[in-house]
Amino acid sequence: MKIVLKSVFGALGAIIFLNGALICLVSNFNIGNILTLCLGAFIILTAVLFERFSHWLRIIFVAIISVAILFSCFLIIYGKTDNTTYKEDAVVVLGAAIHGKTPSRTLKHRLDVAVKYHQKNPDALIVVSGGQGLQEDISEAEAMKTYLIEKGVNPLVIIKEDKATSTYENFIYSKNILDTRLELDYTACFITNEYHILRASLCAKRAGITATHSHSNTTLSYLIPGVLRECLAVVKYIVLKK
């Protein structure tokens, strides 16, 4: 059993580490990528030393890994259950990294979902929300607006929110804009990656927005860094409420 677990953890650690290394080479620097590298290296080291651990230490390690995997699966499954009606008054597209002025693959996927929503409900306002981060030449909102227009979305329904630096700020600043444009009982839909839906829902509720949600699928190579970062972010939100 020890040998089997050691082999499983060794293979798992190698996959996670190589995934993190690949993502670091092709995407912007972020904590998710670094966490992926560190987690992979930690699991590999643990596999090497596994037989030296005490019985209870091995049990604790297996339990922690199991809980992390189960919670990650929960985030993904929960996020894939959309409840959008396509009758909402507004859509809030949450920002993600851009490369210079070009939306990242993750952000393009979110925007593509927004394009499909617009085709079904062309009257809904679309708030593209995201400020300018490191390694970004313009705000995420500006890049998002340009992408949507290029995809045929009516520019008259697109509203830029280019100050937000967190999920909670995405909703707070978007709500401030929508409150001046719509009736008080308006409804909204937000769009983000599947693993991000749970925390985004909590942030929307805290910001006072009645919101449904629609997810974008994460490319497999980006899923591990995204989920790792999100697991920590959910814990942080529960503890600090932000």
N, C-alpha and C positions, 0 to 999 in steps of 0.2 A: 504493500500500500504506500509506503514511504517513497519507494522508487517511482511509482506511478504519479503521485502528487508532485514529486520533484520534477519529473519530466513535463507534466502539464504546466506547472508554474514557469519552468524554463522556457517552454515554447510560447506561453502567453506573454511573458516578459519580453522576449525577443520580438514578437509581433508588435507589441505596443511601442517598444523603443524604436524600431525601424519605421513605424508609422509616424511617430513624433519627429524623427530625423528628416523624413521626406517632407512633411508639412512645413517644418522650419525652413527648408530650402526654397519652397515655392510660395510661401504666404508671408503676411506681415507678422512681426514679432508680437506674441500675446501670451498671457499666462497659461492658456489652455495648451499651447504647444510645449511650453516648458514643463508643465505638469505631466504631459504625456511622456516626455523623455525621462523625467525623474521617476515616474511610476514604473516605467519599463525597466530602468536600471535597478530600482529597488526590488522588483519581483525577481529579476535575474539573480541578484545577490542573495535574496532569500532562498531561491531554488538551490544555489550552490551550497549554502550553509544549512539547508533544511534538516539534514540528518543530525546536525549538532544541536538543534533546538530541543528544549524539553517538550514533553508530551503536551502540556497545557499551552505552551507558547505556539506550538503547531496548530492547536485547536483554535486559539485566538486569531492567528493569522488567516486560517481558512475561513473563519466566521466573518472577519472584516472584509475579505475579498468577496465572499458570497453576498453579504449585505450590499456592498457597493455595486455588484453586478445586478442584483435584484432591483435596487433603487433606480439604476440607469435604465433598465428595461421598463420599469413603471413610467418613468418620464417620457420615454419614446412612445409607449402604447397609449398613455393618456393624451399625448400631444397629437396623435394621429386620429383622434375622435373629434372631428369638426362638428360645429353646431351652427354654422353660418346659414342665414335664411335667404341671403341675397336681396333683402328688402331693407337693409340698414341704411341710415342716412349718410354715414361716413365710413371710410376705411382708414385705419392707421397702419402704415407699413413701417415696422421697426427697422432701424438702420443696422448695418453690419459693415465690416471693413471694406474699404476701396483701395485699389492699387494706383496711386497717383490720382487720376481722375476717373478710373474705370472701376465699376462695381466688381467686387469679388464674386466667385462662383456662388458662394452662399447667398450673397445679396441679390444676385441675378435670379436665383430660384425664388426668393421671396417676391421680387418684382414681377416675375412671370405669373405667379399666383394672383397678384394684384391686377395684371392685365386681363386674366380670365374672369376675375370678379367684375371688372369694368365692362366687359362684353355682356355680362348678364344683368348688370345694374349700372348703366352708364350715367345715371343722374347722381349717384353717390359721390360726395367729395372724397378725395384721396389725400390724406396727410402723409407726406414722406418725412419721417422723423429721424434726425441724426446729425450731430455736430461734426466738427473736423478733428480727427485724431492724429496721432503720430504716423508718419509715413503717408499722410494723405494731403494732396495738394489743394483740395477743395472740401467743402462739407459733404458728408454723406447724402444729405438731403438734396443738394445741387446735382450730384451724380445720379441720384435716384430719379429726379424729375427729368433729366435729360434722357435717361434710359427709357422711361415710360413714354415720353413723347415720340421717341424713335420707334417704339412698338405700336404707335397708333392711338395712344390714350389722349383724349381731349385735354389740352393744356389748361383749359378754363376750370376744370374740376380739380386740378392738382394744387395743393398748398404745401409750401416748404416750412418745416420746423427745423431750424439748423442750429439749435443751442444745446440740445439734450446730449448728455454724456453717460446716461444710465437708462435702464429700462423704466424705472419709476419716473425719471424726468421725461422720457418719451411720452408718457401718458399725461403727466401734469401739464407740460407745455402744449401738447396737442389739444388737451381739454380747454386750455385757455383760448386757443384759436377757435375751436369749434363752438364754444359758448357764445362767441360774438357773431357766428355765421348761421347758426341753426336754432330751432325752437328748443326750449328747455328740456323737453321730454325726448330728445333725439336718441337714437341708438347707433352703435358703432360696431364694426368688426375690426379685429386686428390680425395682422399676418406676421408670422415669424416661423422659425424652425420648430419641428415637432418637439424636440427636447426642451425648448424654451417656453412652450405654451403654459405650463403650470405656473411658473413664477410670473410670467407676463400677466396671466389672469389675476393673480393675487395683487400685482401692482396696479392693474387697471381698476380693480375693485377699490383699492385703497385710495386711488386718485379720484374716485367718484364717477367713473365712466361705466355705463351699462354696455358691456361688450360681449359679442360672440367672438369666435376665433376660427381661423382657417390656417392650416399648416403648410409649410414647404418641406419637402424631403431633403435630408442632408446627404450629400455624397459620402459614400462609405469611408473614404480615406480621411474625411474631416469629422466623422462621427465621434471617434474616441476623444479627440481634444475638446470638441464641443460639449460632450456629455460630462467629461471630467470637470471642466470649468463650471458647468451648470450645477453639478452636484454641490460644489463648494459655494456657489452663489445662492442656492436654495437654503443651505445651512446658514449662510450669512444673513439672508433675508429673515429667516425665522428668528434668529437671535437679535439682530439689530433693527429689523423692520425697514431695511433699505437695501 
